[in-house]
Amino acid sequence: NGWGLHKLYNVVMAIQPQHPYGAIVLGILGFVLIAGAIYASFWLLVHAVQQLVDFKPFKPSKLLFWKKQNNTRW
């Protein structure tokens, strides 16, 4: 209901008497798009959580200014 399935169903049922094949194509295409959006949102969520878990803000070797500079020119 929250992903637009009810709207897709209502539109498909409304155009079905005049365009039966168009309603089938629209229904399948709409369902695939909604399923793809759900899959993409979960995929992005999983990768965002992985990035947050791997984040180490105070690791000295990652900080460029933390490394000792070799300033001797002898």
LOFITI-525178 format. One record per residue: residue number from 0; x, y, z of N, C-alpha, C, O in turn; residue in three letters. Coordinates in Angstrom, 1 decimal. Layout:
LOFITI-525178
R  seq    n.px    n.py    n.pz   ca.px   ca.py   ca.pz    c.px    c.py    c.pz    o.px    o.py    o.pz  type
R  NUM       X       Y       Z       X       Y       Z       X       Y       Z       X       Y       Z   ALA
...
***
This chain:
LOFITI-525178
R  seq    n.px    n.py    n.pz   ca.px   ca.py   ca.pz    c.px    c.py    c.pz    o.px    o.py    o.pz  type
R    0     0.8    -1.2     0.0     0.0     0.0     0.0     0.9     1.3     0.0     0.5     2.2    -0.7   ASN
R    1     2.0     1.2     0.7     2.8     2.4     0.8     3.7     2.6    -0.4     4.2     3.7    -0.6   GLY
R    2     3.9     1.6    -1.2     4.8     1.7    -2.4     4.0     2.0    -3.7     4.6     1.9    -4.7   TRP
R    3     2.7     2.3    -3.6     2.0     2.6    -4.8     1.3     1.5    -5.5     0.8     1.6    -6.6   GLY
R    4     1.3     0.3    -4.8     0.6    -0.8    -5.5    -0.9    -0.6    -5.6    -1.4    -1.1    -6.6   LEU
R    5    -1.5     0.0    -4.7    -2.9     0.3    -4.8    -3.2     1.3    -6.0    -4.2     1.1    -6.7   HIS
R    6    -2.4     2.3    -6.2    -2.5     3.2    -7.3    -2.3     2.5    -8.6    -3.1     2.7    -9.6   LYS
R    7    -1.3     1.6    -8.7    -1.0     0.8    -9.9    -2.2    -0.1   -10.2    -2.6    -0.2   -11.4   LEU
R    8    -2.7    -0.7    -9.2    -3.9    -1.6    -9.4    -5.1    -0.9    -9.9    -5.8    -1.3   -10.8   TYR
R    9    -5.4     0.3    -9.3    -6.5     1.1    -9.7    -6.4     1.5   -11.2    -7.4     1.5   -11.9   ASN
R   10    -5.2     2.0   -11.6    -5.0     2.4   -12.9    -5.1     1.3   -13.9    -5.7     1.4   -15.0   VAL
R   11    -4.5     0.1   -13.6    -4.6    -1.0   -14.5    -6.1    -1.5   -14.6    -6.5    -1.8   -15.7   VAL
R   12    -6.8    -1.5   -13.5    -8.2    -1.9   -13.6    -9.0    -0.9   -14.4   -10.0    -1.3   -15.1   MET
R   13    -8.7     0.4   -14.3    -9.4     1.4   -15.0    -9.2     1.3   -16.5   -10.2     1.5   -17.3   ALA
R   14    -8.0     1.0   -17.0    -7.8     1.0   -18.4    -7.9    -0.4   -19.0    -7.8    -0.6   -20.2   ILE
R   15    -8.2    -1.4   -18.2    -8.3    -2.8   -18.7    -9.4    -3.0   -19.7    -9.2    -3.7   -20.7   GLN
R   16   -10.6    -2.4   -19.5   -11.6    -2.7   -20.5   -11.3    -2.2   -21.9   -11.6    -2.8   -22.9   PRO
R   17   -10.7    -1.0   -22.0   -10.4    -0.4   -23.3    -9.1    -0.9   -23.9    -9.0    -1.1   -25.1   GLN
R   18    -8.1    -1.2   -23.0    -6.8    -1.6   -23.5    -6.3    -2.8   -22.7    -5.5    -2.7   -21.8   HIS
R   19    -6.8    -4.0   -23.0    -6.4    -5.2   -22.2    -4.9    -5.5   -22.2    -4.3    -5.8   -21.2   PRO
R   20    -4.3    -5.4   -23.4    -2.9    -5.8   -23.5    -2.0    -4.6   -22.9    -1.0    -4.9   -22.2   TYR
R   21    -2.5    -3.4   -23.0    -1.8    -2.3   -22.4    -1.8    -2.4   -20.9    -0.8    -2.0   -20.2   GLY
R   22    -2.9    -2.8   -20.4    -3.1    -3.0   -18.9    -2.1    -4.0   -18.4    -1.5    -3.9   -17.3   ALA
R   23    -2.0    -5.1   -19.2    -1.1    -6.2   -18.7     0.4    -5.7   -18.7     1.1    -5.9   -17.8   ILE
R   24     0.8    -5.0   -19.8     2.1    -4.4   -19.9     2.4    -3.4   -18.8     3.4    -3.4   -18.2   VAL
R   25     1.4    -2.5   -18.6     1.6    -1.5   -17.6     1.7    -2.1   -16.2     2.5    -1.7   -15.4   LEU
R   26     0.9    -3.2   -15.9     0.9    -3.8   -14.6     2.2    -4.5   -14.4     2.8    -4.4   -13.3   GLY
R   27     2.7    -5.2   -15.4     4.0    -5.9   -15.2     5.2    -4.9   -15.1     6.0    -5.0   -14.2   ILE
R   28     5.2    -3.9   -15.9     6.2    -2.9   -15.9     6.2    -2.1   -14.6     7.2    -1.8   -14.0   LEU
R   29     5.0    -1.7   -14.1     4.9    -1.0   -12.8     5.3    -1.9   -11.7     6.0    -1.4   -10.8   GLY
R   30     5.0    -3.1   -11.7     5.4    -4.0   -10.6     6.9    -4.2   -10.6     7.5    -4.2    -9.5   PHE
R   31     7.5    -4.3   -11.8     9.0    -4.5   -11.8     9.7    -3.2   -11.3    10.7    -3.3   -10.6   VAL
R   32     9.1    -2.0   -11.7     9.7    -0.8   -11.2     9.6    -0.6    -9.7    10.5    -0.2    -9.1   LEU
R   33     8.5    -1.0    -9.2     8.3    -0.9    -7.7     9.2    -1.9    -7.0     9.8    -1.5    -6.0   ILE
R   34     9.3    -3.1    -7.5    10.2    -4.1    -6.9    11.7    -3.6    -7.0    12.4    -3.8    -6.1   ALA
R   35    12.0    -3.0    -8.1    13.4    -2.5    -8.3    13.7    -1.4    -7.3    14.8    -1.3    -6.8   GLY
R   36    12.7    -0.5    -7.1    12.9     0.5    -6.1    13.1     0.0    -4.7    13.9     0.5    -4.0   ALA
R   37    12.3    -1.0    -4.4    12.5    -1.6    -3.0    13.8    -2.3    -2.9    14.5    -2.1    -1.9   ILE
R   38    14.2    -3.0    -3.9    15.5    -3.7    -3.9    16.7    -2.7    -3.8    17.6    -2.9    -3.1   TYR
R   39    16.6    -1.6    -4.6    17.6    -0.6    -4.6    17.7     0.1    -3.2    18.8     0.4    -2.8   ALA
R   40    16.6     0.3    -2.6    16.6     1.0    -1.3    17.3     0.1    -0.3    18.0     0.6     0.6   SER
R   41    17.0    -1.2    -0.3    17.6    -2.1     0.7    19.1    -2.2     0.4    19.9    -2.3     1.3   PHE
R   42    19.5    -2.3    -0.9    20.9    -2.4    -1.3    21.7    -1.2    -0.8    22.8    -1.3    -0.3   TRP
R   43    21.1     0.0    -1.0    21.8     1.2    -0.6    21.9     1.3     1.0    22.9     1.8     1.5   LEU
R   44    20.8     0.8     1.6    20.9     0.8     3.1    22.0    -0.1     3.6    22.7     0.2     4.5   LEU
R   45    22.1    -1.3     3.0    23.2    -2.2     3.4    24.5    -1.6     3.2    25.4    -1.8     4.1   VAL
R   46    24.8    -1.0     2.1    26.1    -0.4     1.8    26.3     0.8     2.7    27.5     1.1     3.1   HIS
R   47    25.3     1.6     3.0    25.5     2.7     3.9    25.9     2.2     5.3    26.7     2.8     6.0   ALA
R   48    25.2     1.1     5.8    25.6     0.6     7.1    27.0     0.0     7.1    27.7     0.2     8.1   VAL
R   49    27.4    -0.6     6.0    28.8    -1.1     5.9    29.8     0.0     6.0    30.8    -0.1     6.6   GLN
R   50    29.5     1.1     5.3    30.4     2.3     5.3    30.5     2.9     6.7    31.5     3.3     7.2   GLN
R   51    29.4     2.9     7.4    29.4     3.5     8.8    30.1     2.5     9.8    30.8     3.0    10.7   LEU
R   52    30.0     1.2     9.6    30.7     0.3    10.5    32.2     0.3    10.3    32.9     0.2    11.2   VAL
R   53    32.6     0.5     9.0    34.0     0.5     8.7    34.7     1.8     9.0    35.9     2.0     8.8   ASP
R   54    33.9     2.9     9.3    34.5     4.2     9.5    35.2     4.3    10.8    34.7     4.0    11.8   PHE
R   55    36.5     4.7    10.7    37.3     4.9    11.8    37.9     6.3    11.8    38.9     6.6    11.1   LYS
R   56    37.3     7.3    12.4    37.6     8.7    12.2    39.0     9.1    12.8    39.6    10.0    12.3   PRO
R   57    39.5     8.4    13.8    40.7     8.8    14.5    41.8     7.8    14.3    42.7     7.7    15.2   PHE
R   58    41.9     7.2    13.1    43.0     6.3    12.8    44.2     7.1    12.3    44.1     7.7    11.2   LYS
R   59    45.3     7.2    13.1    46.3     8.1    12.7    47.0     7.9    11.3    47.4     8.8    10.7   PRO
R   60    47.1     6.6    10.9    47.7     6.3     9.7    46.9     6.8     8.5    47.5     7.0     7.4   SER
R   61    45.6     7.1     8.7    44.8     7.6     7.6    44.9     9.1     7.4    44.6     9.7     6.4   LYS
R   62    45.4     9.8     8.5    45.4    11.2     8.4    46.8    11.7     7.8    47.8    11.3     8.3   LEU
R   63    46.7    12.5     6.8    47.9    12.9     6.1    48.8    13.8     6.9    50.0    13.7     6.9   LEU
R   64    48.2    14.7     7.7    49.0    15.6     8.4    49.6    15.0     9.7    50.5    15.6    10.3   PHE
R   65    49.2    13.8    10.0    49.7    13.1    11.2    51.1    12.5    10.9    51.8    12.3    11.8   TRP
R   66    51.3    12.1     9.6    52.6    11.5     9.3    53.7    12.5     9.5    53.6    13.7     9.3   LYS
R   67    54.8    11.9     9.9    56.0    12.7    10.2    56.6    13.1     8.8    56.9    12.2     8.0   LYS
R   68    56.9    14.3     8.7    57.5    14.8     7.4    59.0    14.7     7.5    59.6    15.1     8.5   GLN
R   69    59.6    14.3     6.4    61.0    14.3     6.3    61.5    15.6     5.7    61.6    15.7     4.5   ASN
R   70    61.9    16.5     6.6    62.3    17.9     6.1    63.8    18.1     6.1    64.2    19.2     5.9   ASN
R   71    64.5    17.0     6.2    66.0    17.2     6.1    66.5    17.2     4.7    66.1    16.3     3.9   THR
R   72    67.3    18.3     4.4    67.8    18.4     3.0    69.3    18.4     3.0    69.9    19.1     2.3   ARG
R   73    69.9    17.6     3.9    71.4    17.6     4.0    71.9    16.7     3.0    73.2    16.6     2.9   TRP
***
